Amino acid sequence: PNSYQTSFEFREWVALQLALLGNAYVFVTRNAKGQPIELIPLPHGSVTPSNPAFGEVFYRLNVTGNPAYTQKNIWHLKGPSWDSREGLSLQHIAANAMGLASDLETFGSALFKNGAVPSGILTTDAMLTPEQRQQLAQAWNEQQAGVANAHKTAVMGGGLKFEAITTSGKDAQFIEARRYQTEEICRVMRVDPLMVMQATDSAAYASIEQRFLAHQTHTLNPWYARFEQSAEASLLTPEDVALGYRVFLDSREMTRGNATDQATYLQTMKQNGFMTTNEARRILNYPKLDG
């Protein structure tokens, strides 16, 4: 696509922009024949689409002078959209779910970093000066706070009493809440929790294989179609279309299966005339046979 990205890096960047932000903007450099010769990713927030009541959409770059470009030079890939002009941002749609997951992570960090066992309030009938309160709190934290001091015996003196008030992680259903938030974010993104290493339940190999295929069908294929059709509409010239050129994302590596299934597939394709021997060998990364 350009001098500093490989094809995979470019497509990965597009996927991240689309999945998380809902939009990906690419500047298209064309030659005298109108053919794309370079694709430059534009950072999030650097482009503002302008859609008149009727007519072509313009894109303004948020730089000095705010130059405007047409769809000829700005390739705009959109996710699901309400107004057909801009894609919906997952960060806005799932703000509460993602925010709660972040809060749970912060809570967990504070729980294990600062939690004292036992934990609660130190009380005494004596009047304490601010300096004495600070010294007492400091001495208590040095002896009781943190994972390294967990379950140590607390020695009380001077009429001090301890009242435990901290809710434990178990009582707060901390683990269950974190698991649920992972599943909630997966639900918004239409991703099976299995694909983010979230073990939901025990399953046999056959059922896991079907879940992988379902991920391909229901999660990835819609994004593939979105990318392919957008690229064809924005990058191919009328001459390219007349010659039969198409844009296609090859996902066969994800559904290759085991060696036995692959051998059966290639044999069937060759016997029915859909594939030649050399085409099958190319899938297996074998050199072609002469003749």
C-alpha positions in Angstrom: 0.0 0.0 0.0 2.8 2.4 0.8 6.6 2.5 1.6 6.3 1.8 5.3 3.5 -0.8 5.6 3.1 -4.3 4.4 -0.2 -5.5 3.0 -1.0 -7.3 6.2 -0.1 -4.3 8.4 -2.4 -2.1 6.3 -5.3 -4.5 6.5 -4.8 -4.9 10.2 -4.8 -1.1 10.7 -8.1 -0.9 8.7 -9.6 -3.7 10.8 -8.7 -2.1 14.1 -10.1 1.3 13.0 -13.4 -0.2 11.7 -13.9 -2.6 14.7 -13.2 0.0 17.4 -13.9 3.4 15.9 -16.4 2.6 13.1 -14.5 4.4 10.4 -11.2 4.2 8.6 -9.9 6.9 6.3 -7.2 6.4 3.6 -5.7 8.9 1.3 -5.5 7.5 -2.2 -2.7 8.8 -4.5 -3.5 8.2 -8.2 -1.5 8.3 -11.4 -2.4 10.2 -14.6 -4.7 7.3 -15.6 -6.6 7.5 -12.3 -5.2 4.3 -11.0 -4.3 4.1 -7.2 -0.6 3.9 -6.7 -0.3 4.5 -3.0 -2.6 4.2 0.1 -1.8 6.4 3.1 -3.6 5.7 6.4 -5.1 8.9 7.9 -5.1 9.0 11.8 -8.4 9.0 13.7 -9.7 12.5 14.1 -7.8 13.9 11.1 -10.8 13.8 8.7 -14.2 15.4 8.9 -16.8 14.2 6.3 -19.1 16.9 4.9 -22.3 15.7 3.3 -24.5 18.3 1.5 -28.2 17.8 1.1 -27.7 16.4 -2.4 -24.4 15.6 -4.1 -21.1 14.0 -3.5 -19.5 13.7 0.0 -16.5 15.9 0.7 -13.8 15.2 3.2 -11.9 17.9 5.0 -8.5 17.3 6.5 -8.0 18.8 9.9 -4.7 20.6 9.0 -3.8 24.1 8.1 -6.2 25.4 5.4 -8.6 22.5 5.9 -8.3 21.2 2.3 -11.3 19.3 1.0 -11.1 16.2 -1.1 -13.7 14.1 -2.9 -14.2 10.3 -2.7 -11.6 10.1 -5.5 -8.8 10.8 -3.1 -10.3 9.7 0.2 -11.2 6.0 0.7 -13.7 5.9 3.5 -14.5 2.5 5.0 -17.5 2.6 7.2 -18.9 0.2 9.8 -22.6 0.0 10.6 -24.1 3.5 10.3 -27.2 5.4 11.3 -26.9 8.3 8.8 -25.0 6.5 6.0 -22.2 9.1 6.3 -20.2 7.9 9.3 -19.9 4.5 11.0 -20.9 4.0 14.6 -18.1 4.0 17.2 -18.0 0.9 19.4 -16.5 3.2 22.2 -19.8 5.1 22.2 -22.1 2.2 21.8 -20.5 0.1 24.5 -19.2 3.0 26.7 -20.9 1.7 29.8 -19.9 -1.9 29.3 -16.3 -1.0 28.6 -16.2 1.6 31.4 -17.5 -1.0 34.0 -14.8 -3.5 32.8 -12.2 -0.8 33.3 -13.6 0.0 36.8 -13.5 -3.6 37.7 -9.8 -3.9 36.7 -9.0 -0.8 38.7 -10.9 -2.2 41.7 -9.0 -5.5 41.4 -5.7 -3.7 41.3 -6.5 -1.6 44.3 -7.9 -4.7 46.2 -4.7 -6.7 45.9 -2.4 -3.7 46.2 -3.9 -2.0 49.2 -6.1 -4.6 50.8 -5.2 -5.3 54.5 -6.3 -8.6 56.1 -7.8 -7.9 58.6 -9.1 -4.6 57.2 -11.5 -1.9 58.6 -11.5 1.0 61.0 -9.2 1.5 64.0 -11.0 3.1 66.9 -10.0 4.3 70.4 -11.7 6.3 73.2 -8.6 8.5 73.5 -8.3 11.8 71.7 -5.7 11.7 68.9 -3.9 14.6 67.4 -3.6 14.7 63.5 0.0 13.8 63.8 -0.9 10.7 66.0 -3.6 9.7 63.5 -1.1 9.9 60.6 1.6 7.9 62.5 -0.9 5.3 63.5 -2.2 4.9 59.9 1.3 4.7 58.6 2.4 2.1 61.1 -0.7 0.0 60.4 -0.3 0.1 56.6 3.4 -0.8 56.9 2.5 -3.9 59.0 -0.8 -5.0 57.5 -1.4 -3.5 54.0 -0.5 -5.3 50.7 -0.2 -8.8 49.5 3.1 -9.4 51.3 1.5 -8.7 54.7 -1.7 -10.6 54.1 -2.9 -12.8 57.0 -0.3 -11.4 59.5 -1.3 -11.2 63.1 -2.4 -7.7 64.1 -1.2 -6.7 67.6 -3.4 -4.0 69.2 -2.5 -1.7 72.1 -3.4 1.6 73.8 -7.1 0.8 73.8 -7.3 0.4 70.1 -10.1 -1.6 68.6 -10.5 -2.9 65.0 -13.8 -3.0 63.2 -13.7 -4.9 59.9 -15.8 -3.3 57.2 -14.1 -4.3 53.9 -16.2 -6.3 51.5 -14.2 -9.2 50.1 -13.7 -9.9 46.4 -15.8 -13.1 46.9 -18.7 -11.2 48.5 -18.6 -8.6 45.7 -18.7 -11.4 43.1 -15.6 -9.9 41.7 -14.6 -12.8 39.5 -18.1 -13.3 38.1 -18.5 -9.6 37.3 -15.2 -9.6 35.4 -16.2 -12.6 33.4 -19.6 -11.2 32.6 -18.1 -7.9 31.4 -15.8 -9.8 29.1 -18.8 -11.6 27.6 -20.8 -8.3 27.5 -18.1 -6.6 25.3 -17.8 -9.7 23.2 -21.6 -9.6 22.7 -21.4 -6.0 21.4 -18.6 -6.9 19.0 -20.4 -10.1 17.9 -17.4 -12.2 19.0 -17.7 -15.6 20.7 -15.9 -15.4 24.1 -14.0 -18.5 23.1 -12.2 -16.4 20.5 -10.7 -14.1 23.3 -9.7 -17.1 25.4 -12.7 -16.8 27.7 -13.7 -20.3 28.7 -17.5 -20.3 29.0 -18.1 -24.0 29.5 -16.7 -27.4 28.7 -17.1 -28.4 25.1 -16.0 -31.3 22.9 -13.6 -30.7 20.0 -16.5 -31.0 17.4 -18.5 -28.3 19.1 -15.5 -26.0 19.3 -14.8 -26.5 15.6 -18.4 -25.5 14.8 -18.0 -22.4 17.0 -14.8 -21.5 15.0 -16.9 -21.8 11.8 -19.7 -19.7 13.3 -17.1 -17.0 14.1 -16.0 -17.1 10.4 -19.6 -16.9 9.2 -21.3 -14.4 11.6 -18.4 -12.2 12.7 -15.7 -12.1 10.0 -17.6 -12.6 6.8 -19.7 -9.4 7.2 -16.4 -7.4 7.7 -14.8 -9.1 4.7 -17.8 -8.2 2.6 -17.7 -4.6 3.8 -14.0 -4.3 3.0 -14.2 -6.0 -0.4 -17.2 -4.0 -1.7 -15.7 -0.7 -0.4 -12.4 -1.4 -2.0 -14.0 -2.2 -5.4 -16.2 0.9 -5.3 -13.3 3.2 -4.3 -10.2 1.8 -5.8 -11.1 0.0 -9.1 -11.4 2.2 -12.2 -14.2 1.6 -14.7 -11.6 -0.1 -17.0 -10.6 -2.4 -14.1 -14.2 -3.4 -13.7 -14.7 -3.9 -17.4 -11.7 -6.3 -17.4 -13.3 -8.3 -14.6 -11.0 -7.3 -11.7 -12.4 -7.9 -8.2 -11.2 -7.5 -4.6 -11.2 -10.7 -2.6 -9.9 -11.5 0.9 -8.7 -15.1 1.0 -9.7 -16.7 4.3 -9.1 -20.3 3.4 -6.2 -20.5 5.8 -8.7 -20.1 8.7 -10.9 -23.0 7.5 -8.2 -25.4 6.2 -8.9 -28.1 8.7 -6.8 -31.1 9.4 -4.7 -33.0 6.9 -7.4 -35.6 6.2 -10.1 -33.1 5.6 -7.8 -31.0 3.4 -6.8 -34.0 1.3 -10.5 -35.0 0.8 -11.4 -31.4 -0.2 -8.5 -31.1 -2.8 -9.2 -34.6 -4.2 -12.9 -33.7 -4.7 -12.1 -30.4 -6.3 -9.7 -32.0 -8.7 -11.9 -34.9 -9.6 -14.9 -32.6 -10.4 -12.7 -30.3 -12.6 -12.8 -27.3 -10.3 -9.1 -27.4 -9.7 -5.9 -28.6 -11.4 -3.1 -30.5 -9.8 -0.9 -27.5 -9.8 -3.6 -25.3 -8.2 -4.0 -27.9 -5.4 -0.2 -28.0 -5.0 -0.1 -24.3 -4.7 -2.5 -24.4 -1.8 -0.2 -26.8 -0.1 2.8 -24.6 -0.9 4.3 -27.3 -3.1 6.2 -26.4 -6.3 4.2 -26.9 -9.5 4.8 -29.8 -11.8 5.9 -29.2 -15.3 3.4 -30.3 -18.0 
